[in-house]
Amino acid sequence: MANINDTAANRFANYPEKILQFGEGNFLRAFADWMIDKANRDGYYQGRIVLCQPIASGIGGKINDQKGAYTLVMRGLEDGKAVERVERITSVSRCINPYEDYDALVAVARSGDLEVVISNTTEAGIAYREGDRRADRPPVSFPAKVCAFLHERFLHFGGDASRGLLFLPVELIDNNGESLKRIVLQYAREWDLGEDFCSWVEQHNHFCSTLVDRIVTGYPGEEAEDFARKLGYEDQLLVTSEVFNLWVIEGRPEWAEKLPVHKTGANVIWTDDVAPYKKRKVRILNGGHTATVLAAYLAGHDTVLDMMNDELFARLLDRTLFGEVIPTLDLPRRELEEFARAVKDRFSNPYIKHRLLDISLNSCSKWCARCMPSLLEYVRAKGELPTALTFSLAAFIRFYKGTMEAEGYMGQRGDGTVYPIRDDAGVIRFFADAWATKDADGIAGAVLGNTAFWDGGDLRKVPGLTDRVADFLRRLEQAPVRDVLASLL
């Protein structure tokens, strides 16, 4: 069968390498690189991407074997209708492994074409590591690599202000751009690179904090042969994702012209404050998961798709998002409702089998971060308890009912299925003791009063919440979850 490079010419092959990307994995190739390729195809951009492996092991060899080309398959629901889009991505020029050829990375630092740096080095990637040195080839930590890279560029261009770069990190930490900049400057001062260099980094390089959102399901191993027959060629770098995409970038509007992906049909938002969009994602997308999946698992469902195919749980999600979460957020309601409808489509994506037990990991801290703020703000605004979120809190506590066994802390749902309850050791000990020694009122009071769970707050102070949660717990002990839920909706 033909190789992907035998099927069509790369019409972007002569474009300059304007972008350096630290990270060659599935996410960036299905997200940022797709957007850049789309901007090239639509005529808004004329640039290619040179990838760099952030660690010694990676898929750079495969990328170079295929001359940077690969296929992206986007599948999911839009307005409730199934869609599948197949696009051949050809805007990647090559991949550097700096652990084998550091000089290749140095050459990129000296390039007059370079304008943008994108990164995805995992949440742990933007962190200081003691012991990294400027002379290392390369330094171990990502910020140290960036500092060495920028210093090489600074020296080569004599501190030219116009040679600063736009940084777009997508690592999933708060203030990722500011964090990267702070640690880069920490290395610069530790390595005594001079105040002129530090000033150049601060004044002429732009580190944007960003928020990204797309589920990337990676290489479709079980479907690879089917795709090869359908496409007419083999692609070792084939990557699949959902259709939904969102890139929120905090930065000045004029910086967007360096990478005008916002001019395409991609969902890219340049803003002066990424925080409201992060809150929207955490409260609606992540909060929608956490508020519903534990009850859905107790009711006998195993995946998010199973849950969404149950009309009762679909109504619970609607009640949670549209009735209780959205009224607590400060973006325009129309925009919030549009995002929530997209979330429902994403949860109903037939191509993604998202296991409820996987989502249940560390639900204690998740409920605190994703659901508690909505509950508290609803109470402040309405003067009453939100029914769905209060039920969700009780379902979380009921899900954590278990016993210590040889294989761990294990719960049991109504159909007899035994399941692992996975959380920090202290959380597990607390719930094991509470369920072994207390009744519904005692458990509700103990959980809501455990300030370690609630960022130092005491949820017993919320009027009526302890009694309402205890009532739900009693009902969940006495009747099937679906019966309790049906009585609320």
Secondary structure, DSSP 4 states (H G I P E B T S, - for coil): -EEGGGSS--TTTTS-EEEEEE--SHHHHHTHHHHHHHHHHTTS---EEEEE-SSSSSSHHHHHHTTT-EEEEEEEEETTEEEEEEEEE--EEEEE-TTT-HHHHHHHHT-SS--EEEE---TTTSS--TT--TTSSS-SSHHHHHHHHHHHHHHHTTT-GGG--EEEE--SSTTHHHHHHHHHHHHHHHTT--HHHHHHHHHH-EE-EEEEE--EEE--GGGHHHHHHHHTEE-TT-EEE-S--EEEEES-GGGGGGS-GGGSSS-EEEES--HHHHHHIIIIIIHHHHHHHHHHHHTT--BHHHHHTSHHHHHHHHIIIIIIIGGG--S-HHHHHHHHHHHHHHHT-TT---BHHHHTTTHHHHHHHHTHHHHHHHHHHHSS--HHHHHHHHHHHHHT--EEETTEEEEE-TTS-EEE----HHHHHHHHHHHHH--HHHHHHHHHT-TTTTTT--GGGSTTHHHHHHHHHHHHHHS-HHHHHHTT-
